[in-house]
Amino acid sequence: MSQLDRINQSFKSARTEINAFLRRQRWKEALIFFFFVLLSLGFWLLQSLQQEYEIEISIPVRYKNIPPDVSFTETPPQEIVARVKDKGSVLLNYSFGRSFAPIEANLKNQADKSGSLSITKKTIESDIQKQLLASTSLTGFEPQHIDAAFSKRIKKEIPVVFNGTIQTNPGFHVSGDIIISPMNISVYASDVVLDTLNQAKTVFTEIKKANKTITKTVQLQKVNEATYDPTSVTLTIPIEEFTEKTLEIPVICTDLPPHYTLRTFPSVAKVTCSIPLSRFKDLSEEAFEIRFSFKDLEQNVSGTLPISLTKKPDWVSSATLVPNKIEFILEQNKSHD
């Protein structure tokens, strides 16, 4: 018998055993029993949902028009817990199928400058009742009123700094300073907290595979017991394609006395720099200098002098000198009568 025939035979045997099991009287009785259990459970659930119950529901509290120079002395209530009574079917809707609009506490509507934001029991009760069905009874709620004391805070101006990483595609680089707008923001806090704040950081921002200038709005990192105004800034990150440019720069001694003759080998050095493609034509030899002092020659007995760029544009990110040292011969001229 082949392997395929044995597999077919095994399937036929299993099917025969399953059919035999389903034909047994005990299985039929068990199936009927479970059917009636589920039917009874359904009738019980329907009957239970017609009875009255009491549950608790949470309604959020939202505080509006709070100026940045105002802070609550203690964290005010963030929700009202209400006890309601109704049929189970209605309460099931409150628990799973319905969201409640927040109760609003508006500082702008406070009639006086008492230093406390108040919501009366009558106002809270009215706001809750508006969201309940006519058949639902409100049996109580906590807290029954809100008195949130607040006080004025001190203002301070601090700079904003970028917090993050920037990765560019090959051949592209950040071509200038990151522009942050606004550069300075207002922070409101107690004098103790303000003493510890010298700058505001953006949330960690990661830029990947950048190949053009990026402008985006980012939030500022939150600081406990302090409020920023504004809470976000706009970042502009200049990114350009870069290229290399090589120029020949003369090597110059700045204060060579007239009775000396100086010969340098070589007399020029090549500077290779990486620059934005858009500024390729702007860069010329006049933008660089290689200078050294006569004193460096007098104190040098080796005949070799290391050199470096003494002038280069700020926007040139990197520059390499070849060679980075020269040989020299210093000769004293014969005096003339």
Stockholm file with secondary structure:
# STOCKHOLM 1.0

chainA/1-337         MSQLDRINQSFKSARTEINAFLRRQRWKEALIFFFFVLLSLGFWLLQSLQQEYEIEISIPVRYKNIPPDVSFTETPPQEIVARVKDKGSVLLNYSFGRSFAPIEANLKNQADKSGSLSITKKTIESDIQKQLLASTSLTGFEPQHIDAAFSKRIKKEIPVVFNGTIQTNPGFHVSGDIIISPMNISVYASDVVLDTLNQAKTVFTEIKKANKTITKTVQLQKVNEATYDPTSVTLTIPIEEFTEKTLEIPVICTDLPPHYTLRTFPSVAKVTCSIPLSRFKDLSEEAFEIRFSFKDLEQNVSGTLPISLTKKPDWVSSATLVPNKIEFILEQNKSHD
#=GR chainA/1-337 SS CCHHHHHHHHHHHHHHHHHHHHTSHHHHHHHHHHHHHHHHHHHHHHHHHTSEEEEEEEEEEEEECCCTTEEESSCCCCEEEEEEEEEHHHHHIIIIICCCCCEEEEGGGCSSCSSEEEECHHHHHHHHHTTSCTTCEEEEEESSCEEEEEEECEEEEEEEECCEEEEECTTEEECSCCEEESSEEEEEECHHHHTTCSCEEBCCEEEEEECSCEEEEEEBCCCTTEEEESSEEEEEECEEEEEEEEEEEEEEETTCCTTEEEEEESSEEEEEEEEEGGGGGGCCGGGCBEEECHHHHHTCCSSEEECCCSBCCTTCCEEEEESSEEEEEEEECCCCC
#=GC SS_cons         CCHHHHHHHHHHHHHHHHHHHHTSHHHHHHHHHHHHHHHHHHHHHHHHHTSEEEEEEEEEEEEECCCTTEEESSCCCCEEEEEEEEEHHHHHIIIIICCCCCEEEEGGGCSSCSSEEEECHHHHHHHHHTTSCTTCEEEEEESSCEEEEEEECEEEEEEEECCEEEEECTTEEECSCCEEESSEEEEEECHHHHTTCSCEEBCCEEEEEECSCEEEEEEBCCCTTEEEESSEEEEEECEEEEEEEEEEEEEEETTCCTTEEEEEESSEEEEEEEEEGGGGGGCCGGGCBEEECHHHHHTCCSSEEECCCSBCCTTCCEEEEESSEEEEEEEECCCCC
//
